[in-house]
Amino acid sequence: MADHIVIVGGGPGGYEAAHVAAQLGAEVTVVDTDGVGGSAVLTDCVPSKTLIATAELMADMGTAQELGVNFHDHQGDAATSISVDLGRVNARVKRLAADQSTDIADRLDRDGVRVVTGRGRLGADLTVLVGEETLRADAIIVATGAAPRTLPSAQPDGERILTWEQVYDLTEVPEKLIVVGSGVTGAEFASAYLSLGIDVTLVSSRDRVLPGEDADASAVLEDVLTRRGMHVLGQSRMQSVTRDGDTVTVTLTDGRTVSGSHCILALGSIPNTADLGLEEAGVAVDEGGFITVDRVSRTSARGIYAAGDCTGVLMLASVAAMQGRIAMWHFLGDAVAPLDLKKVSSNVFTAPEIATVGWSQKAVDAGEIEAEVVMLPLAGNARAKMQGVRDGFVKLFCRPGTGIVVGGVVVGPRASELIHPVSIAVAESLTADQLAQAFTVYPSMSGSIAEAARRLHRV
């Protein structure tokens, strides 16, 4: 008789686990509340990156004249400005998110996965309670994700004070937008709306934008954003956000105030783990409510696994998906390699993008790993010159002696694509020489990766 897997949550950690379990012959039930795909598809990754795609096009328009392209209106006069129809943009965002959710649901159906709509709660002896139904399982995966963090002094109203999940209801372009929080989410939205022609102020409690990213990369991004007109308030901690009619006021802890028409709260995430029956099932959580898991996604309770943002391991859709796959490979006896965070590539979808993989400059500087470092500006790249790209760089880290590539950073257009050869090098323990000797197209941005690798060559 086939094992029965019950997955609580239909996001990347859940649906990818379901595909693997079905492939390995298990009977699979997914319990989902808000729509298959989870927040990654419906309110986070897919919507935000769709919005950013429009912002990228707008940013490219800014360099059009330099490349010899002029715009004219319907009367033949030179166009003096380009505007965005935010209502149409957000309608497209919602449509693509819904379509992606439907595609995922269709694939689950083709795999024979049953989807039950409702809120799942863990019961005794490996059961999941959904309304009046009790699902008995051989193994359970909890993949319930996380939600935007808010504060009592900064409560969203869905109209002018917004979480990042609520911005897609905007139909009119904000006159003046304040983004509170300079982590990945805050930086991405601030960069996107700036590219859409909106007056943006970014409130950062730290001394720089993206404090968790490579410092050189953060410096490039902050320079670009301020050069393009963003107001960046560093070392400015938010105390409260209030609304009076059409005006939103952000009060800082030092008494200063910033006023605008709209405010986006990007204050981090809290796990969706409350009232799931975790304690009764013996599933341990940390002080922040995140489920504690090991490198093969096991919780403290036998037969119960967890994947995705509810674990707080590394809050990326790609990591959630891999945690879910690993859980099923492990439980169903397939070949499995434990999760290795030093092989995870990630990207910040700002303009320019910031992509990273492996060991970081911070770890090298702290003496956690000995590595040689080369940083090569993109400004010298032939393709970059053709495209009018002046900002960005490629940075590689390799071990002295062996020359094995252990990390990298790419800052520039489509860095999310350019990081892939570095990610392969890190995953497969390739040397800088091996990376350098693979052919690249001329001219191409990827040529800078090979050139950086060549500079790490030691006779």
N, C-alpha and C positions, 0 to 999 in steps of 0.2 A: 504494500500500500504506500502511495506517495506521501512524502512529508507535506504538512500543511503549514504554509508561512503566512502570518498575518502582519501586514505592514500598516502602521498608524502614521498617516501623512503621505500626501501624493506629490511632494516636491522631488527634486533631483535625487536626494538620498533614498526616497521611497520608490519612485518609478524605475530607477536604474536597478535597484535591488530586485524589483519585481521581474524585470526582463531576464536577469541572470538566473533567478530561481526558476522561472518558467523554462528557460533553456536547459536547465539541469534536471527537469522532470518533476519539479514540485508543484503542488496545488497552491495557488497564490490568491490571497484576498487583500486588496488595498482599501483601507478606510480613509476617506477623504472628506474634508468639510467644505472648502471654499472653491474647489475646482482643481482638476489634475494639472500638475505643473507647479503648484505651490506658489509662494511669493516670488520665487525666481522668475517664473514665467508670467504671472498675472500682475504683480505689483512692483517688482524690483528689477532684476537683470534685463529681461526682454524689453519692458517698457522704457527703462532709462537709457538703454543703448540704442533703442529706436529713436528716442528724442535726440540723443547725442549724434546720431547719423545726420539728422537735419542740421544740427549745430555745426558739424564738421563741414557740411556743404557751405553754410554761411561763412565759416572761417576761411574756406578756400576762396570764396568770392572776394575776400579782403585783399588777396594778393593777385587778383586777376589782372588789374591794370599793369602791374609790374611785369607780368608775362605777356603783355600786349593785347589783352582783351578789354574792350570797352563795351559799356551797356548803354542802350538807348531806349526811350519810352516809345509808345505807339505813334507819336507824332514825329519821331526822328530826332528829338532833342536828347542830349546826353542825360542819362539817368543819374540823379544825385544821391539816391539812397536805395537800399534793398530792405524790404520788410518781411516779416514772417506772419503767417496766419496761424496763430497758436491753436485756435479751435480745430482747424483742419489737421494740424500736426498731431494733436492729442487724439483726435478721432482715429487717425491712422495707427497711433500707438496702441489704442485699445483694441482695434480690429486685429492687428498682428498678434497681440498677446492672446486674444481669444482663439485665433486660428491655430497658434502654436499649442495651446491647451487641447484643442480638438484633435490635432495631429497625434499628440502623446496618448490621448484616450483611445484613439483608433488603433494605435500600435499595441497598447495593452490588451485591447479586445482581440486583436489578431493573435496575440500570444496566449489567449485563453485565461487572462487574469480577470478575476471578478472585482469590480469596484463598488464599494458600499458607501453611500453618501450619509454622513453623520459624524458626530464626535465620538471618537473611540476613547475608552478608559480601560486601563489594565485591571483585570480581576484576579482571582486566585487561580493557582495551578495553570499558568500559561493560557489564560483566556483574555479576550478583549470584549468589552461590553459596548454595544452600539444600539442605543435605544432599548428596545425589548429583546434584541437578538444577542446571543452569547456565541462568540466565535472561539472555538477551541483550536489551539495551535501547537505545533511541535517546536516552533521558534517564532519570536516576535521581534520586529524591528520598530523602534520608535524614531520617527523622522518628522517631528512636528514643527521644526523651524524656529524662527524668532520673529519678533515684531519691533517696530520703532520704539525707542525709549522716549518717554516724555517726563516732564517734571511738574509738580503741583504749581510752580510759578510760571510755567510755559506750557499751557494747554492748547492743543490745536482745535480750531473751530471748523476746519474743512473748507473755509472760504478765503481767509487772508493769513491765518496762521496755520501752516500745513506741515504734515509729515511728508516724507518722500513718497509715500504711497498715495497721497491725496493730490499731488500736483497735476495729475492728468485730467482733473475736472476743470482746470482753468480754460476758459475760452477767450479771454482777453489778455493781451500782453501786460504784465505788471509794469507799472511806471517806475518803481524803484524797489528792488528786491534785496532783502537781507537774508543771508544764509548763516545760520549759527552752527558752527562745527566745521573744523578744517581737516577732518579725516578723509578717507576715500570718498564716502558718499557726499559729504559737503563740498569737497573740491570738485567732484564730477559735475554736480548740479550748478555750482557757481561758474565753472568754466563753460558749461553748455549754455546757460542763460546769457552769459556775457557774449558768446558767439552769436546768439539770437538777437543781439542789439539792445539788451536790457541793461540798465544801470544796476550794478551788483556791488554790494558790500559784503565782505566775508569776515565774520567775527571768529577769531581763533584764540583759544585760551593758551595756546603754546607759542613759542617764539618763532615758529615757522609753519607754513602750510605743509600738510602731510608729514607730521612728525614721526610716523612709523616707517616712512620710506627712506631710500637712499638720500643722504643729505645733499649731494651734488644734484640729484634729480629734482629734489624739492626746490633748490635754489633756482634752477632753470625755469621751472614752472612758475614760481612766484614772480620772477623777473618778467616772464612773458605776460602773465595776467595783469600785473601792475602797468606794464607798458601799453597794454590794450585798454586800460582805463578802469580796472577793478580797484576798489578801495579795500585794502587788506588791513584789518585791525589786529595786529599781533599782540600776544600777552593780554588779551581782553576777555575776561570771563563773564559770561552772561549770568545775570541775576534773575531777570524776569522778562517775559514778553507779554505785552498787553495790547489791546485794540480799542480804539475810540473811533467809531464810524469807519471811514475808509483809511485811517492811519494806524499803522502798527508801530509800536515803540519797543525797542530792545534796550533795557536798562542794564548797564554793566556794574560789576561789583565795586568799581572805583567811583561810581556816581555818574559817569558819562551816559548819555543816551544817544541812540541812533534811531531815526524814524524812516519809515518807508511805506509803500503800499501793500507789500506782502512779505511774509517771513517763512522760510523753510527751516524746520528743526532737523538737524542731522546730529543727534546726540548719542548715537550708538544703538545697540539692540538689546532686547531682553528675551530670554528663551521662552517658548510656549510650552512650559512644563508644569504649570500649575493645574491642580485638580485632574491629573492624569492617572492617579492611583499609583504613582511611582514608589512612594514610601511603603505602601502596603505590599507591593510586589518585591520589595527589597532592592530597588534600584537607587543607588546613591547619586546625589547631586552635590555640586559644590556650593559655596556661599552665594554665588550669583544665580543659582538655580539651574546651571548647566549640568547635563548628565555626564557623569564620569565614565569614560571608555578607555580601553587599551588600544593597541595599534591594529587589532583585527576587529575593532568595533564592539567588543563585548562589554556589557555593563557588569555591575557587581552581582546581578541576578542570573542564575543559570538559565540559558535558553533565550535570554532577552538581550538584543543588540540595540545600538542607537547610531544614527548617522545624521550628519548635516549640522545646521546652525544651532540646534538644540544641544549639541555637545560642546560648542564653543571652541572646537579644536583649531580650525582655521576657516573663517566664515566665507567660503567661496563655493559656488555651485559645483565646480569641478571636484573639490574636495568632498562635498556631500555625496556626489555621485560615486566617487571612488570608495568612500566609507561604506556605502550601501552595497556595492559590488563585492567588496572584501568580506563583508558580513556573510553574504550568501556563499561565496566561495569557501569560506571557513566552515560554516555550519553544514553545508552539503558535501564537504569532502573533496572539493576541487583544489587544484594547485593554487596557492595563495602566497603573496608576498605582503608582509605587514606594511602599513602606511608609512611612507618616508617623506616627511615634510620638507626635507632638504632637496627634494626633486620636484616640488610643486612650483609651477610657473604661475604668475599672477600679473594682472594689468590694471592700471588706473586709467580710465577712459576720459582723461582730460585732453586739452589741446595745448602742448603736445602730450601724447600718451607716455606712460611710464610703465615699463615691463621689467619684471625681475624673476630670477630663478636661483635657487641654491644659496650658498653662503653670501653674507652681506658685507659691505664695507665696515659697518659698525662692529660686526663680529671680528673682522680682521684687525681693526684698530684696538679692540679690547683684548686681543691676544688669544681669542677662542680657537683660532685656526691660523696657521702660517700660510700666507699666500702672496704671490706676486700679482700686482695690479697694473693694468694698462687702461687708460681712458683716452678715447679717440673722438674728437668733436666731429659731428656730421657736416659742419660747414665746409670741410675739405672734400666731401664726397661729390663726385661729378653729377650723379643723379639728383642729389640734394640741391646743388647749384641750379640745375635745370628747372627744378620745381619751386625755386625760391625759398628753400628751407635753410634757415640759418641757425636755428636753435635745436639742441639735442646732442646726444653722444652715445657711443657704445663703450661699455666698461666690462672687462673680463677679469676673472680671478682664476689663477691656476696654482697648483701646488709646486713649490720649488723642488727641483730634483726630478720628479716624475713628469711634471708639466701637465698633469691631469686637470682639466677644467672643472672647477667646483662651484662656479657661480657667474652671474652676469647681470648687467643692467642695460636696457636700451631705452633711450628717451628720444622720441621723434614721432612723426606720422606713422600710423599702423605699427607701432612698437609691439602690439599684441601678436602680430604676424611675424615680425622680425626676431622675436625672442625664441621661436621654435627651434632653429638650429642649435642655439645655446642650450636650450632645454634638453635636446637629444644628447648633446655632448656631456651634460651633467648626469643624465640618467644612465648613459652607457659608459661613463668614465673614460671618455675620449681625451686625448692630449690636445694641447693647443696646436701642435704641428698637424695632427690629424684633421682638426677643424679648419686649419689654414689651407691644407692641401686639397680640400674638396672644392670643386669648381664653383664659382659664382658667376652670375651674368654680369657683363659690363655694358652699360652702366647700371648699377643697382645699389639700393641702400644696403642690401645684405653684403655687398663688397666691403663695407666698413667692419663687419664682424670678422671676415677673413683677414683683413688688414690688421685689426687689433690682435688677432691670434698670431699672425706672423711676427708682430712686435714682441710677443712673449717667447719667441724661439731663443734657445740658448745653445751655443756651439759646444 
